[in-house]
Amino acid sequence: MPSNHDVTRRSFLGVVASGVALPYLTLDAAQGPAPAAPPANVEKDVVYGKGGDTDLHLDIYKPTGSANKRMAIVHYHGGGFQGGNKDGLAARLQTMSARGYVNIAAQYRLSANGAARWPSQIEDVKASIRWTRANASRLGIDPNRIAVAGYSAGGHLALFAAGTANRPEFEGKGGNAGVPTTVASCLGYYAVTGGSWEGFRRSFPMPEGSSEEAWRLATPDTYIKNFPPTVLFHGLADVTVPPESSQDFLKELRAANIPSELHEYAGVPHEFVGIPEFAESTSALADFFIERHVINPRTYPPFGAGRRGGGPAPTTR
């Protein structure tokens, strides 16, 4: 009899292979129905600020097990800027909480039916970062150890926030005014980065009639020199946001001398962290990256000439 895990994985891949036109496959499709009640380590629907006249909410996933990194990661869901919700990240965030991080799934305003145009979304993201820093004692974290993570459209928001810390034109008035929005690291999962995805201009919630300069100022690579250490993940079979989106962004990060990595997965479609083994794999890689660049920063000596028996390096003439 197949396990629930096997059924979940086949169902997820079957939807992708069927060719059904889904602009953004949500994590809920891979994870199945949400549990009736949240686990004991989850604090749901905490109000973190205002988006216009609307209360904005977040969920807090406290660390499980013996590890405690005293660090928070604030996560932003996908959905083409028009849909999705923070609840779809539940299983994903538990894998990171098991590694000792406080994980926060933050709501942001969506653009469905023209409800919220840019820069509403990034203003909400900045408000969630400020709330996290202002509540560092409550969360049991170091206020200098806050990272952002985003998935698909949420990846754009995480990357954009990482490159635009404390820029007043994007801070908004969502709460905790004056608290810095600097982040220590950024994690981008099959992220919408702009020009490498032809659907960007169709889905991004720019106000009508925006100039080319406004579009340039709404793309993360405009601020590439200001990035913290950044790690990217992408499936090579992604036909929603092509892997070139992350590949091109990595080149820009490297050209700007930003500590950065890209991890690619063969045969894997969009939203693949909904599959349990990929949630575990990406969590391990993200944990290792953060450990080396934020929690315990270190560098490595350059590779030297090959030697036998521990003797001196050969000389050349």
ROSE-779892 format. One line per 3 residues: number of its first residue (from 1); their letters; for each residue x, y, z of C-alpha. Coordinates in nm, 4 decimals. Layout:
REM ROSE-779892
NUM) A) X Y Z; ...;
END
This chain:
REM ROSE-779892
1) MPS) 0.0000 0.0000 0.0000; 0.1505 0.3391 -0.0920; 0.2303 0.5793 0.1891;
4) NHD) 0.0636 0.9163 0.2301; 0.3980 1.0664 0.1337; 0.4015 0.8771 -0.1987;
7) VTR) 0.0421 0.9725 -0.2753; 0.1160 1.3382 -0.1993; 0.4208 1.3406 -0.4237;
10) RSF) 0.2433 1.1653 -0.7128; -0.0525 1.4019 -0.6827; 0.1765 1.7046 -0.6910;
13) LGV) 0.3765 1.5857 -0.9891; 0.0609 1.4668 -1.1654; -0.0857 1.8150 -1.1576;
16) VAS) 0.2336 1.9559 -1.3045; 0.2626 1.6861 -1.5724; -0.1011 1.7199 -1.6768;
19) GVA) -0.0353 2.0499 -1.8491; -0.3150 2.2251 -1.6612; -0.2586 2.5991 -1.6904;
22) LPY) -0.1883 2.7130 -1.3377; 0.0045 3.0417 -1.3242; 0.1209 2.9690 -0.9690;
25) LTL) 0.0759 2.6242 -0.8166; 0.0242 2.6780 -0.4451; 0.1905 2.4815 -0.1723;
28) DAA) -0.1527 2.3693 -0.0538; -0.1772 2.1451 -0.3605; 0.1244 1.9498 -0.2430;
31) QGP) 0.0575 1.9503 0.1283; -0.3074 1.8501 0.1358; -0.5681 1.9876 0.3780;
34) APA) -0.4463 2.2064 0.6613; -0.4657 2.0527 1.0105; -0.7709 2.1350 1.2194;
37) APP) -0.5587 2.3064 1.4835; -0.2041 2.4457 1.4622; 0.0781 2.2561 1.6362;
40) ANV) 0.1762 2.3686 1.9822; 0.4794 2.5626 1.8569; 0.2717 2.7906 1.6278;
43) EKD) 0.1180 3.1238 1.7283; -0.1377 3.2195 1.4647; -0.2672 3.5488 1.3278;
46) VVY) -0.0644 3.7971 1.5300; -0.1332 4.1520 1.4095; 0.1944 4.3078 1.3009;
49) GKG) 0.0804 4.6299 1.1365; -0.1570 4.8018 0.8990; -0.1893 4.7846 0.5230;
52) GDT) -0.3937 5.0938 0.4604; -0.6945 5.0412 0.6869; -0.6489 4.6623 0.7060;
55) DLH) -0.4853 4.4706 0.9902; -0.1947 4.2567 0.8674; -0.1261 3.9209 1.0332;
58) LDI) 0.1621 3.6821 1.0745; 0.2157 3.3330 1.2137; 0.5100 3.2558 1.4429;
61) YKP) 0.6722 2.9119 1.4286; 0.8907 2.8645 1.7349; 1.1984 2.6384 1.7247;
64) TGS) 1.1475 2.2719 1.7957; 1.4023 2.0272 1.9307; 1.7185 2.1232 2.1182;
67) ANK) 1.8691 2.3732 1.8704; 1.8062 2.7448 1.9044; 1.9840 2.9753 1.6601;
70) RMA) 1.8372 3.2939 1.8125; 1.7546 3.4025 1.4600; 1.4292 3.4761 1.2772;
73) IVH) 1.3430 3.4151 0.9122; 1.0412 3.6043 0.7770; 0.8752 3.4199 0.4860;
76) YHG) 0.6540 3.5515 0.2034; 0.4267 3.3197 0.0048; 0.3831 3.3028 -0.3723;
79) GGF) 0.0709 3.3447 -0.5803; 0.1527 3.5767 -0.8674; 0.1072 3.8836 -0.6429;
82) QGG) -0.2674 3.8158 -0.6736; -0.3329 3.5089 -0.4582; -0.1860 3.2633 -0.2093;
85) NKD) -0.1691 3.3017 0.1661; 0.0627 3.2491 0.4597; -0.1061 2.9217 0.5645;
88) GLA) 0.0366 2.7447 0.2595; 0.3868 2.7671 0.4099; 0.3079 2.5679 0.7252;
91) ARL) 0.4884 2.2410 0.6485; 0.7841 2.4221 0.4953; 0.8372 2.6409 0.7989;
94) QTM) 0.8278 2.3478 1.0378; 1.1353 2.1995 0.8670; 1.3283 2.5192 0.9398;
97) SAR) 1.1920 2.5449 1.2936; 1.3314 2.1960 1.3558; 1.6755 2.3428 1.2783;
100) GYV) 1.6450 2.6022 1.5528; 1.5082 2.9102 1.3748; 1.2091 3.1246 1.4631;
103) NIA) 1.0101 3.1293 1.1388; 0.7445 3.3858 1.0589; 0.4894 3.3615 0.7767;
106) AQY) 0.3733 3.7149 0.6999; 0.0639 3.8282 0.5137; 0.0916 4.1065 0.2563;
109) RLS) -0.1690 4.2866 0.0484; -0.2645 4.1201 -0.2805; -0.3414 4.2808 -0.6139;
112) ANG) -0.6463 4.0705 -0.7133; -0.9094 4.2867 -0.8826; -0.6777 4.5851 -0.8537;
115) AAR) -0.7067 4.5840 -0.4744; -0.3472 4.6841 -0.3958; -0.0915 4.8227 -0.6369;
118) WPS) 0.2830 4.8538 -0.5958; 0.4457 4.9558 -0.3617; 0.1781 4.8312 -0.1178;
121) QIE) 0.3292 4.4820 -0.1115; 0.6825 4.5886 -0.0236; 0.5517 4.8338 0.2363;
124) DVK) 0.3841 4.5401 0.4110; 0.7027 4.3341 0.3878; 0.9017 4.6172 0.5457;
127) ASI) 0.6432 4.6480 0.8244; 0.6819 4.2769 0.9021; 1.0601 4.3139 0.9277;
130) RWT) 1.0234 4.6131 1.1599; 0.7766 4.4232 1.3790; 1.0153 4.1278 1.4028;
133) RAN) 1.3053 4.3495 1.5074; 1.0914 4.5487 1.7527; 0.9754 4.2200 1.9103;
136) ASR) 1.3165 4.0510 1.9247; 1.2965 3.9972 2.3019; 0.9517 3.8397 2.2781;
139) LGI) 1.0744 3.6113 1.9978; 1.4001 3.5216 2.1738; 1.6195 3.6332 1.8835;
142) DPN) 1.9157 3.8592 1.8188; 1.7723 4.1693 1.6429; 2.0741 4.1651 1.4118;
145) RIA) 1.9875 3.8129 1.2960; 1.6784 3.8556 1.0837; 1.6593 3.7014 0.7366;
148) VAG) 1.3903 3.7137 0.4694; 1.2742 3.4261 0.2502; 1.0337 3.4312 -0.0404;
151) YSA) 0.8691 3.1880 -0.2790; 0.7933 3.2748 -0.6425; 0.6261 3.6192 -0.6279;
154) GGH) 0.7195 3.6291 -0.2598; 1.0769 3.5692 -0.3722; 1.0673 3.9004 -0.5555;
157) LAL) 0.9495 4.0707 -0.2363; 1.2195 3.9084 -0.0222; 1.4937 3.9991 -0.2698;
160) FAA) 1.3633 4.3526 -0.3053; 1.3511 4.3989 0.0719; 1.7051 4.2637 0.1037;
163) GTA) 1.8406 4.5270 -0.1337; 1.6425 4.8285 -0.0128; 1.6921 4.8419 0.3625;
166) NRP) 1.5762 5.1672 0.5211; 1.4899 5.3381 0.1918; 1.2071 5.5781 0.2871;
169) EFE) 1.0234 5.5474 -0.0455; 0.9511 5.1795 0.0302; 0.9071 5.1817 0.4091;
172) GKG) 0.5388 5.2754 0.4221; 0.3436 5.3522 0.7387; 0.2509 5.0039 0.8546;
175) GNA) 0.3821 5.0342 1.2096; 0.6976 5.0547 1.4237; 0.8204 5.3646 1.2418;
178) GVP) 1.1939 5.4220 1.2547; 1.2894 5.0604 1.3285; 1.5553 4.9495 1.0764;
181) TTV) 1.4637 4.7078 0.7970; 1.8173 4.5760 0.7441; 1.8345 4.1972 0.7025;
184) ASC) 2.1258 3.9624 0.7601; 2.0514 3.7215 0.4752; 1.8033 3.6454 0.1978;
187) LGY) 1.6618 3.3150 0.0695; 1.4912 3.3105 -0.2705; 1.2946 3.0060 -0.3892;
190) YAV) 1.2066 3.0012 -0.7632; 1.1945 3.3767 -0.7287; 1.0429 3.6221 -0.9727;
193) TGG) 1.3371 3.8543 -1.0356; 1.2052 4.0603 -1.3260; 1.3408 4.0594 -1.6779;
196) SWE) 1.4245 3.6883 -1.7009; 1.0558 3.5982 -1.6769; 0.8350 3.7161 -1.9609;
199) GFR) 0.5247 3.7106 -1.7406; 0.6647 3.9720 -1.5018; 0.4978 4.2691 -1.6671;
202) RSF) 0.1656 4.0885 -1.6933; 0.1465 3.9880 -1.3277; 0.3375 4.2524 -1.1347;
205) PMP) 0.0982 4.5035 -0.9689; 0.2491 4.8224 -1.1105; 0.0107 5.1192 -1.1365;
208) EGS) -0.1180 5.1712 -1.4890; 0.0831 5.4088 -1.7015; 0.4053 5.3584 -1.5048;
211) SEE) 0.7227 5.4737 -1.6782; 1.0179 5.2570 -1.7751; 1.2095 5.4167 -1.4900;
214) AWR) 0.9374 5.3105 -1.2470; 0.9657 4.9525 -1.3738; 1.3438 4.9617 -1.3310;
217) LAT) 1.3041 5.0848 -0.9746; 1.0659 4.7949 -0.9003; 1.3175 4.5203 -0.9864;
220) PDT) 1.5540 4.3786 -0.7225; 1.8693 4.3863 -0.9350; 1.8563 4.7671 -0.9387;
223) YIK) 1.9803 4.7482 -0.5777; 2.2197 4.4563 -0.6163; 2.5200 4.6264 -0.4512;
226) NFP) 2.3306 4.6542 -0.1222; 2.2483 4.2838 -0.0824; 2.3342 4.0696 0.2208;
229) PTV) 2.4452 3.7066 0.1691; 2.1835 3.5478 -0.0568; 2.1019 3.1879 -0.1474;
232) LFH) 1.8719 3.0877 -0.4354; 1.6870 2.7637 -0.5140; 1.5230 2.6671 -0.8435;
235) GLA) 1.3884 2.3608 -1.0243; 1.5292 2.3055 -1.3722; 1.1893 2.1864 -1.5000;
238) DVT) 1.0141 2.5043 -1.3840; 0.7951 2.6366 -1.6667; 0.6194 2.8988 -1.4516;
241) VPP) 0.9256 3.1008 -1.3539; 1.2147 2.9648 -1.5638; 1.5432 2.8792 -1.3903;
244) ESS) 1.7149 3.1554 -1.5878; 1.5442 3.3956 -1.3461; 1.7703 3.2723 -1.0653;
247) QDF) 2.0705 3.1932 -1.2855; 2.0877 3.5490 -1.4174; 2.0363 3.6926 -1.0710;
250) LKE) 2.3244 3.4842 -0.9337; 2.5539 3.6298 -1.2009; 2.4618 3.9789 -1.0882;
253) LRA) 2.5185 3.8945 -0.7229; 2.8594 3.7483 -0.8001; 2.9548 4.0479 -1.0151;
256) ANI) 2.8731 4.2689 -0.7149; 3.0856 4.0439 -0.4851; 2.7849 3.9450 -0.2744;
259) PSE) 2.8255 3.6070 -0.0962; 2.5759 3.3995 -0.2928; 2.4806 3.0503 -0.4075;
262) LHE) 2.2281 2.8881 -0.6393; 2.1046 2.5327 -0.5867; 1.9234 2.3728 -0.8806;
265) YAG) 1.7240 2.0492 -0.8951; 1.6971 1.8429 -1.2115; 1.3478 1.7456 -1.3282;
268) VPH) 1.1774 1.9550 -1.0620; 0.8892 2.1973 -1.1337; 0.7708 2.5170 -0.9688;
271) EFV) 0.6760 2.5232 -0.5961; 0.8804 2.2098 -0.5282; 0.9375 2.2793 -0.1577;
274) GIP) 0.5880 2.1410 -0.1032; 0.7402 1.7959 -0.1579; 0.8737 1.6754 0.1797;
277) EFA) 1.2175 1.5566 0.0660; 1.2831 1.8878 -0.1094; 1.1665 2.0796 0.1952;
280) EST) 1.4286 1.8881 0.3940; 1.7015 1.9284 0.1323; 1.6546 2.3028 0.0915;
283) SAL) 1.6305 2.3485 0.4697; 1.9658 2.1758 0.5198; 2.1327 2.3869 0.2501;
286) ADF) 1.9791 2.7111 0.3754; 2.0845 2.6281 0.7325; 2.4439 2.5599 0.6209;
289) FIE) 2.4539 2.8839 0.4211; 2.3222 3.0939 0.7107; 2.5558 2.9227 0.9557;
292) RHV) 2.8613 3.0111 0.7420; 2.7621 3.3684 0.6600; 2.5578 3.4955 0.9560;
295) INP) 2.5738 3.2838 1.2710; 2.9388 3.1803 1.2557; 3.0948 3.3725 0.9644;
298) RTY) 3.4096 3.2242 0.8224; 3.6212 3.2160 0.5114; 3.8212 2.9369 0.3574;
301) PPF) 4.1834 2.9356 0.2377; 4.2391 2.9119 -0.1364; 4.3014 2.5703 -0.2823;
304) GAG) 4.6752 2.5007 -0.3007; 4.8858 2.2913 -0.5353; 4.8406 1.9151 -0.5032;
307) RRG) 5.0962 1.7401 -0.2850; 5.1951 1.3827 -0.2068; 5.2853 1.2664 0.1373;
310) GGP) 5.2511 1.6093 0.2907; 5.5768 1.7339 0.1358; 5.6483 2.0830 0.0068;
313) APT) 5.4683 2.2115 -0.2970; 5.6616 2.1502 -0.6192; 5.8470 2.4443 -0.7682;
316) TR) 5.8068 2.5571 -1.1266; 6.0596 2.7078 -1.3619;
END
